[in-house]
Structures are given as structure tokens and as C-alpha cells.
């Protein structure tokens, strides 16, 4: 079965690479948007016929609820629910609004352990099954891998898209999605807001970056298709390719601003469209919109989320997508700058969206849609179109006929199981990318050596400490000195420590970012100060590869594209010569002094013989 799925993915990738447009919905789709015309109404049509208008409108919304329990949240979470929704529990929110979906976050206190998440999912589903039309929820979360993943330990946390792009393996992309999907299903989550199908062609992109598979639309297309197949066919989890029509060439973050992308229509066809075409050909259930303006596709100034020429004209009519169109969060500034929160949900539906994600005021949003139907601005027929797509999706994914309670013990057995961790190790080892080894420092010879590990550190993963501990396990005498975004005193401390050690490994994270000039200049200052000691230095970009363009004075450079425990363990194995680096750059690295010049070309990557 796995072989057939991968073969179909390869065929899709080759089709896209050949420049052809894949047939619309070439793979089976969850997206029939029109009622049955053969006399006997479908189960979905019969269900819609029994639903009231408020029940239908409720299905069009997915939002968050506070608390780790559906019926017994903490006092603080009960207060947060009451302030947002007028009721105290997540179960009551679902029942009050007849919600179509719930999305989990750590900040809303939904994600603590496999057992707790499984119990929460069962409780929310029981609420949905016990009121109104008795339609189960689609429970979702952002599980892209890499820097955007929500499941807590002991979940199997795979490297992100750009790391997978460096590994160049469709099989690895498929496997990561399949395993992640199985762990999501084990805790009652049936929908992942992934993969990012954006082609990152702007090194200064503040919101996509390593969330993209790379800068080559054909690479991104193949990887996107592989993940769609892995999640949906491999694990039975529905996913959403995002962010249509493509968020990869912007210097602005749509969470806080309204970006404008100046691609011509021809450039859009060449750069941005291929991954979405591949996702559609692979049978993608859902496509998520972007809060961006693309004047060549719609000159109204409306963001794509509210644009009928983009969502209906381009996505549905030109690309032939018949699935569920979901908005990105309606709480983001990019969709709220031009219209009020009462108008945004209505305009999104008029543009062609089906599922409205996380409006900032759910009560206002629901009542605005109801009022638009009452006034005739929206028709109930239009509402039925979206409800039908959503219910057909639930039917296809085995949700509509009822969701049995999730077994908490089974969730604990599945999430993070040893077989999954073994695949994680193999896949992550193939993503580490070596860019320079001029001084022939690597792989490190076996010796009694003192090593300083310093630089940027993640509070969640302690990447500095993890790398130091890994090197110590190989016989090195290590010192961990996290600097964060270092001030002059911390830089001086690191320089003094480097002078007392045989080798320094310095980790950087987005040090190239010009949107926050001073903090990132401090990271660059640290690296240059360490290089000036004359002691051997290795610089590792533990997020975006673009960092290394600033460090011509360091002759040993690597990129991991992530800073999780698995990424740091893979880096350790490369440094000590247990495995050879195999990654190839999925983006080009520009020269900071001349952005039109390339410091490292797409596809660059070193390897070396391993010591016997």
C-alpha cells in the first residue's frame, strides 16, 4: 500500500515538473459541492435538510476553547471561556454555537499529555454529538513540523519543511506526515493545518522562511504532494495546503500587517501555483487562504481571503479545486485592516470560503452571517454549498457517522513510540547540511578535546545544552554557554570562554533578519568576535540557512534548519563522524553586501568520508 501511495506521489511530482497542469482533483476528493441529482438524496443532503439555519452557520466556524478538560476547566480557563463566549466550558461553547470544529493550542491550555488530549477530544465530541444536529467536530491543530508544531512531548517531532527540502526525499516527507498523522489521530485530532505550500523566494520573509520546503516550485510541489498523501491516505488525517495563492515572497507578516505581493500573473503561474496544483492532484481535502494582496490576481486591494477573483475565479474555476476552502485565522491583522470584524466573515463567504477560522469575536461573526442571510446579502443556498462541502469532508474522513471515545491508554502507546522515534532519527540525519569545511575541522577526530557550545538557545528545547551533552557523550569536555541575543558583556564572556577551549561551536537563529536589526546584529557581532580569537570556530544556523551569508570569516559552516532535540542529536552525529552530512540547500544564500549575488547556490552541500 505504501509503495502505491508513493508511486502516485512521484507521478504527481513528475507531472508538475513537466510543466503540465494536473487534472483537477485527479485523486479522490472529499469535496462534492452539489447535491445529489440521482433522485435519492445523499446522507449529507438528508442531514442538511433537517438542520436549522443557526446549525448550518455554526458548522462554518472552527475556533479555540480554553481548558484541558471539556467539562471541568480550571477557574482561569472557565473565566476565559466566559469572557470570550458567555459560557464556562469548552463543551458548552461547542453546544452553544453548533461548531463545526475546534482548534487546539498550548496557550489555550488544550495540550498537556497524550492522555489529557485524548480525554479532552472525547469530551468535546460528546458535546457535539449530544446537541442540535449531532454532527461530530473536526478537531484540528497546527502540526507543520519544525518550528510550528503543537503536540507536546513525547510526540515524535519531525524536522520542518525546509529541513525535509534539504533532505530531498519524497519518502521522508511522506513518512514524517504519516507518522505525525497517526499520532494526531491517536489523541482525537483529525485535521492538521499543514503543509505549507508556499515557495520561499524572499530571504527576508518574516513569517514563512523554514516553514517552506524551499525556493524551487518543483521541489515544493513534490514535497507538498508527498505530505498530502502521507497525512490523508497514510494516516486518515485531513490537511490544508497553505497559504493560497502563495505567501513566499513578502517582507511583511500577515499576523501584524497586510502584505502585498507584486508577482505578475505569469510569475504566479510559474512560482506560486505548482505546489497548489500538486496538492489538488494529490487529493487535498482543504486549502487555506492567505491574508495577502496580489494586485495581478485582484486589483481591488482586498486580501485573498476576501477575494472572489482569487478564491472562486482562480482556485475553484481555473485550478478546479472542489474541496473545502478555509480562511487563515480571522483574528490576524492582515484580514482586519480594510473591513470590520462584522463584515469579514460575510465577505469571506461571498468570496468562496467555506470554513471560517478563529474570528476574534465568535458571537459577532455568527450573528453577522445570520444577518446577511436575513437581509439577502447571502442566500441559504450559498450557506448550504459550504455546509455540504464540510459535511462531505467529515463523511469521507469517517467523522460524520460518529466518533467513538478516544482510548487514553492507546494514545499513550502510539504517541512517541520507539518505532516512530527510530524513523525520526533516520530522517533527521539526512537533513543536516554542511556548507563549508575549509579548515578540515570536520568530522572531529577522536581526541581529548575541550569544546565550548554557545549562542542562541531555545527555552523549549535547550539546543545549546542538548548539543553540549551529545558531544560530551562522545568523550569531549564540553561547556554550555547560552547567550540568547547577546549584549556586550555576554559576548565578552563567550570570547573569554572560547580562548580557553580547543573548539567553539556557535549557534545562530535568524541572525540575518533585518526587521529587528539590533538584536540580530548582536548575534552577528558574537560570531565575528569568536572568529577574531583565532581559535577554531564552527558556526551552525539552527533555523534559516540565510544566517551563514554573514559569516565569511568562519570557514566551517553547517545548517540544521531546526533546533529540536532530534536536530541537535543529528548535528552531533555529523560533527563526530557517526554519519556524513547529506543535505543540499533548498534555497540560495545571497551575499549580504550584494543581494543580487549568490554566496551559496541552491543545491550546494558538502559531504565527507567517515573515519573508520
LUMFI-160566 format. One record per residue (C-alpha): residue in one letter; x, y, z. Coordinates in steps of 0.5 Angstrom, whole numbers, padded with zeros to 4 digits, always signed. Layout:
// residues N
aXYZ
...
//
This chain:
// residues 612
x+0000+0000+0000
x+0006+0005+0002
x+0009+0003-0005
x+0003+0005-0009
x+0002+0012-0005
x+0009+0014-0006
x+0009+0012-0013
x+0003+0016-0014
x+0006+0022-0011
x+0012+0021-0015
x+0008+0021-0021
x+0004+0028-0019
x+0011+0031-0018
x+0014+0029-0025
x+0007+0032-0028
x+0008+0038-0025
x+0016+0038-0026
x+0014+0037-0034
x+0010+0044-0034
x+0003+0040-0035
x-0003+0042-0030
x-0005+0036-0026
x-0012+0034-0028
x-0017+0038-0023
x-0018+0033-0017
x-0014+0027-0020
x-0014+0024-0014
x-0021+0022-0010
x-0023+0028-0006
x-0027+0030+0000
x-0031+0036-0004
x-0037+0034-0008
x-0040+0041-0007
x-0047+0040-0011
x-0053+0036-0008
x-0055+0029-0011
x-0058+0029-0017
x-0060+0022-0018
x-0067+0022-0014
x-0065+0019-0008
x-0062+0025-0003
x-0055+0023+0000
x-0054+0022+0007
x-0051+0029+0007
x-0057+0032+0004
x-0062+0029+0008
x-0058+0032+0014
x-0057+0039+0011
x-0065+0038+0010
x-0066+0037+0018
x-0061+0043+0020
x-0064+0050+0022
x-0060+0056+0019
x-0056+0057+0026
x-0054+0050+0026
x-0052+0051+0019
x-0048+0057+0020
x-0045+0054+0026
x-0041+0049+0022
x-0038+0054+0018
x-0034+0056+0024
x-0028+0053+0028
x-0025+0056+0034
x-0021+0055+0040
x-0024+0054+0047
x-0020+0054+0054
x-0018+0049+0058
x-0015+0042+0059
x-0022+0039+0060
x-0028+0039+0056
x-0033+0040+0062
x-0028+0042+0068
x-0023+0047+0066
x-0019+0051+0071
x-0022+0057+0074
x-0018+0061+0070
x-0020+0058+0064
x-0027+0058+0066
x-0026+0065+0066
x-0023+0066+0060
x-0029+0062+0056
x-0034+0066+0060
x-0031+0073+0057
x-0030+0070+0050
x-0036+0066+0049
x-0041+0067+0055
x-0040+0060+0058
x-0035+0057+0062
x-0033+0050+0059
x-0031+0048+0052
x-0037+0043+0052
x-0042+0049+0053
x-0038+0053+0047
x-0039+0047+0042
x-0046+0047+0044
x-0048+0054+0044
x-0045+0055+0037
x-0046+0048+0034
x-0039+0049+0032
x-0036+0045+0026
x-0029+0045+0029
x-0024+0046+0035
x-0017+0048+0034
x-0012+0046+0040
x-0007+0051+0042
x-0002+0051+0048
x-0004+0058+0050
x-0011+0056+0051
x-0009+0050+0055
x-0011+0044+0051
x-0004+0041+0050
x-0001+0037+0056
x+0000+0030+0055
x-0003+0025+0050
x-0008+0022+0056
x-0010+0029+0057
x-0011+0031+0050
x-0015+0024+0048
x-0020+0026+0054
x-0021+0033+0052
x-0022+0031+0045
x-0027+0025+0047
x-0031+0030+0052
x-0032+0036+0046
x-0034+0030+0041
x-0039+0028+0047
x-0042+0035+0047
x-0042+0036+0039
x-0046+0029+0039
x-0051+0031+0044
x-0054+0037+0042
x-0057+0040+0036
x-0056+0036+0029
x-0051+0032+0033
x-0045+0033+0028
x-0038+0031+0030
x-0033+0036+0030
x-0027+0036+0026
x-0021+0037+0032
x-0015+0041+0029
x-0008+0044+0031
x-0002+0047+0027
x+0003+0041+0026
x+0007+0043+0021
x+0013+0040+0024
x+0019+0044+0025
x+0018+0051+0029
x+0011+0050+0028
x+0008+0044+0032
x+0004+0044+0038
x+0004+0037+0040
x+0008+0036+0047
x+0013+0031+0049
x+0013+0025+0048
x+0010+0026+0041
x+0015+0025+0035
x+0017+0032+0033
x+0020+0032+0026
x+0024+0037+0023
x+0021+0042+0019
x+0019+0043+0012
x+0026+0047+0010
x+0030+0041+0013
x+0026+0036+0009
x+0027+0040+0003
x+0035+0040+0004
x+0034+0032+0005
x+0031+0032-0002
x+0027+0025+0000
x+0019+0025-0002
x+0019+0018+0002
x+0022+0022+0008
x+0017+0027+0007
x+0011+0022+0006
x+0014+0018+0013
x+0014+0024+0017
x+0007+0026+0015
x+0004+0019+0016
x+0007+0018+0023
x+0005+0025+0025
x-0002+0024+0023
x-0002+0017+0026
x+0000+0021+0033
x-0005+0026+0032
x-0011+0021+0031
x-0009+0017+0037
x-0011+0023+0041
x-0017+0025+0037
x-0014+0030+0033
x-0017+0029+0025
x-0014+0035+0022
x-0007+0038+0021
x-0006+0045+0019
x-0001+0043+0014
x+0003+0043+0010
x+0006+0050+0008
x+0006+0050+0000
x+0009+0057+0000
x+0015+0058-0004
x+0020+0062+0000
x+0024+0066-0005
x+0025+0072-0001
x+0030+0071+0005
x+0027+0077+0009
x+0021+0073+0009
x+0019+0074+0017
x+0013+0069+0017
x+0015+0063+0012
x+0022+0062+0012
x+0024+0055+0014
x+0016+0053+0014
x+0017+0053+0007
x+0020+0047+0003
x+0025+0051-0001
x+0025+0056-0006
x+0024+0052-0012
x+0017+0051-0014
x+0018+0044-0017
x+0021+0042-0010
x+0016+0045-0006
x+0011+0042-0011
x+0013+0035-0010
x+0014+0035-0002
x+0007+0038-0001
x+0004+0032-0005
x+0008+0027-0001
x+0006+0030+0005
x-0001+0031+0003
x-0001+0023+0001
x+0002+0022+0008
x-0003+0025+0012
x-0009+0024+0008
x-0008+0017+0005
x-0003+0014+0010
x-0006+0017+0017
x-0013+0019+0015
x-0012+0026+0017
x-0015+0031+0013
x-0010+0037+0012
x-0010+0044+0009
x-0005+0047+0004
x-0003+0054+0006
x-0003+0060+0004
x-0006+0061-0002
x-0005+0064-0007
x+0002+0064-0004
x+0006+0067+0002
x+0013+0066+0000
x+0015+0073-0003
x+0014+0078+0002
x+0018+0082+0008
x+0011+0083+0012
x+0008+0079+0017
x+0000+0078+0016
x-0001+0077+0023
x+0001+0084+0024
x+0001+0087+0017
x-0003+0087+0010
x+0003+0084+0006
x+0003+0086-0002
x+0006+0081-0007
x+0008+0084-0013
x+0008+0078-0018
x+0006+0078-0025
x+0000+0073-0026
x+0006+0070-0031
x+0010+0070-0025
x+0005+0067-0020
x+0004+0061-0025
x+0011+0059-0025
x+0013+0061-0018
x+0007+0060-0013
x+0002+0056-0017
x+0006+0049-0018
x+0005+0047-0010
x-0002+0048-0010
x-0003+0044-0017
x+0000+0039-0014
x-0004+0039-0008
x-0010+0039-0011
x-0008+0033-0016
x-0006+0029-0009
x-0013+0030-0007
x-0012+0035-0002
x-0018+0036+0002
x-0017+0043+0004
x-0014+0049+0002
x-0012+0055+0007
x-0012+0062+0004
x-0007+0068+0006
x-0009+0075+0008
x-0004+0078+0003
x-0006+0083-0003
x-0004+0080-0010
x-0005+0086-0015
x-0004+0082-0021
x-0009+0077-0019
x-0014+0082-0016
x-0013+0090-0017
x-0019+0091-0011
x-0014+0092-0006
x-0018+0086-0002
x-0014+0081+0001
x-0014+0074-0002
x-0018+0071+0004
x-0024+0076+0002
x-0023+0076-0006
x-0028+0073-0011
x-0023+0073-0017
x-0018+0069-0013
x-0022+0064-0009
x-0027+0063-0014
x-0024+0065-0020
x-0017+0062-0019
x-0018+0057-0014
x-0024+0054-0016
x-0025+0055-0023
x-0018+0056-0026
x-0015+0050-0022
x-0021+0046-0021
x-0021+0045-0013
x-0027+0043-0011
x-0025+0042-0004
x-0026+0046+0003
x-0023+0053+0003
x-0021+0055+0010
x-0019+0062+0012
x-0013+0063+0016
x-0014+0066+0023
x-0019+0072+0022
x-0016+0075+0028
x-0010+0077+0024
x-0009+0084+0023
x-0008+0082+0015
x-0015+0081+0014
x-0018+0086+0019
x-0015+0093+0016
x-0020+0094+0011
x-0026+0092+0014
x-0029+0091+0021
x-0030+0084+0024
x-0037+0084+0023
x-0036+0084+0015
x-0030+0080+0015
x-0034+0073+0016
x-0039+0075+0011
x-0034+0078+0005
x-0030+0071+0006
x-0036+0067+0005
x-0038+0071-0001
x-0031+0071-0004
x-0032+0063-0004
x-0029+0061+0003
x-0033+0055+0007
x-0029+0055+0014
x-0028+0061+0018
x-0022+0060+0023
x-0022+0064+0029
x-0026+0070+0029
x-0024+0075+0034
x-0031+0075+0036
x-0035+0069+0035
x-0041+0072+0037
x-0041+0078+0033
x-0038+0073+0027
x-0044+0068+0027
x-0049+0074+0028
x-0047+0078+0022
x-0047+0072+0018
x-0054+0070+0020
x-0056+0078+0019
x-0053+0077+0012
x-0058+0071+0010
x-0064+0075+0013
x-0062+0081+0009
x-0061+0077+0003
x-0054+0079+0002
x-0052+0072+0003
x-0057+0066+0001
x-0059+0060+0005
x-0057+0056-0002
x-0050+0059-0001
x-0049+0057+0006
x-0051+0050+0004
x-0046+0050-0001
x-0041+0051+0004
x-0044+0046+0009
x-0045+0041+0004
x-0037+0041+0003
x-0036+0041+0010
x-0040+0035+0012
x-0038+0031+0006
x-0031+0032+0008
x-0033+0029+0015
x-0036+0024+0012
x-0030+0022+0008
x-0025+0022+0014
x-0030+0018+0018
x-0032+0023+0022
x-0040+0024+0020
x-0042+0018+0023
x-0040+0019+0030
x-0033+0019+0033
x-0032+0014+0039
x-0029+0016+0045
x-0021+0016+0044
x-0017+0011+0049
x-0013+0015+0053
x-0008+0008+0054
x-0008+0007+0047
x-0006+0015+0046
x+0000+0014+0050
x+0002+0007+0047
x+0002+0011+0040
x+0005+0018+0041
x+0012+0018+0041
x+0013+0010+0041
x+0020+0007+0039
x+0019+0006+0032
x+0017+0013+0031
x+0023+0015+0034
x+0027+0011+0030
x+0024+0014+0024
x+0025+0021+0026
x+0033+0020+0028
x+0034+0017+0021
x+0030+0022+0017
x+0033+0028+0021
x+0040+0025+0020
x+0039+0026+0012
x+0037+0034+0013
x+0044+0037+0016
x+0047+0041+0011
x+0055+0043+0011
x+0057+0049+0007
x+0064+0050+0009
x+0069+0046+0012
x+0075+0050+0009
x+0080+0048+0015
x+0078+0041+0015
x+0076+0041+0022
x+0070+0036+0021
x+0069+0031+0022
x+0072+0032+0029
x+0078+0027+0030
x+0077+0023+0037
x+0081+0026+0042
x+0081+0029+0049
x+0078+0036+0047
x+0075+0042+0051
x+0069+0045+0047
x+0065+0051+0048
x+0058+0051+0046
x+0055+0058+0046
x+0050+0062+0042
x+0042+0063+0041
x+0038+0058+0046
x+0031+0056+0045
x+0028+0056+0052
x+0023+0050+0050
x+0029+0045+0047
x+0035+0048+0050
x+0039+0047+0044
x+0046+0049+0047
x+0045+0044+0053
x+0043+0039+0048
x+0049+0039+0043
x+0054+0040+0049
x+0051+0034+0053
x+0051+0030+0046
x+0059+0032+0045
x+0061+0030+0052
x+0058+0023+0051
x+0063+0022+0045
x+0069+0024+0050
x+0069+0031+0049
x+0070+0036+0055
x+0064+0041+0054
x+0062+0048+0057
x+0055+0050+0055
x+0054+0058+0055
x+0048+0060+0052
x+0048+0067+0050
x+0041+0069+0048
x+0041+0075+0044
x+0048+0077+0047
x+0050+0084+0050
x+0057+0086+0050
x+0058+0083+0057
x+0055+0076+0055
x+0060+0077+0048
x+0066+0078+0052
x+0064+0072+0057
x+0064+0068+0051
x+0070+0070+0048
x+0074+0069+0054
x+0071+0062+0054
x+0073+0061+0047
x+0080+0063+0049
x+0080+0057+0054
x+0078+0052+0050
x+0080+0048+0044
x+0074+0049+0039
x+0068+0053+0040
x+0061+0052+0036
x+0057+0058+0036
x+0049+0057+0034
x+0045+0063+0031
x+0038+0063+0030
x+0035+0068+0024
x+0041+0073+0025
x+0040+0076+0018
x+0033+0078+0020
x+0033+0086+0018
x+0026+0087+0021
x+0029+0087+0028
x+0036+0090+0027
x+0039+0091+0033
x+0038+0084+0037
x+0040+0080+0031
x+0046+0085+0029
x+0048+0083+0036
x+0048+0075+0034
x+0053+0077+0028
x+0057+0081+0033
x+0058+0075+0037
x+0060+0070+0032
x+0065+0076+0029
x+0068+0076+0036
x+0069+0069+0037
x+0072+0068+0030
x+0077+0074+0032
x+0080+0070+0037
x+0084+0066+0032
x+0081+0059+0036
x+0078+0054+0031
x+0070+0056+0031
x+0064+0052+0028
x+0058+0056+0026
x+0051+0053+0026
x+0045+0056+0023
x+0040+0053+0027
x+0034+0056+0024
x+0035+0060+0017
x+0040+0058+0013
x+0041+0065+0011
x+0045+0067+0017
x+0051+0064+0014
x+0052+0069+0009
x+0054+0074+0014
x+0060+0070+0017
x+0065+0069+0011
x+0070+0070+0017
x+0068+0063+0020
x+0071+0057+0015
x+0067+0052+0018
x+0059+0053+0017
x+0053+0048+0018
x+0046+0049+0018
x+0040+0044+0021
x+0034+0048+0020
x+0031+0047+0027
x+0033+0047+0034
x+0029+0041+0037
x+0033+0035+0041
x+0033+0031+0034
x+0036+0036+0030
x+0041+0037+0035
x+0043+0030+0036
x+0043+0029+0029
x+0048+0035+0029
x+0052+0032+0034
x+0053+0025+0030
x+0055+0029+0024
x+0060+0033+0028
x+0063+0027+0031
x+0063+0023+0024
x+0058+0018+0026
x+0054+0020+0020
x+0056+0024+0014
x+0052+0030+0012
x+0047+0029+0006
x+0043+0036+0006
x+0043+0040+0000
x+0041+0047+0000
x+0034+0048-0002
x+0035+0056-0002
x+0040+0060-0005
x+0044+0064+0000
x+0045+0071-0002
x+0051+0076-0001
x+0049+0081+0004
x+0053+0086+0001
x+0050+0085-0006
x+0043+0081-0005
x+0043+0080-0013
x+0050+0076-0012
x+0049+0069-0009
x+0054+0067-0004
x+0052+0059-0004
x+0047+0057-0009
x+0041+0052-0009
x+0043+0045-0008
x+0050+0046-0005
x+0052+0042+0000
x+0058+0038+0002
x+0060+0031+0005
x+0066+0027+0007
x+0069+0021+0009
x+0067+0018+0015
x+0073+0016+0020
x+0074+0008+0020
//
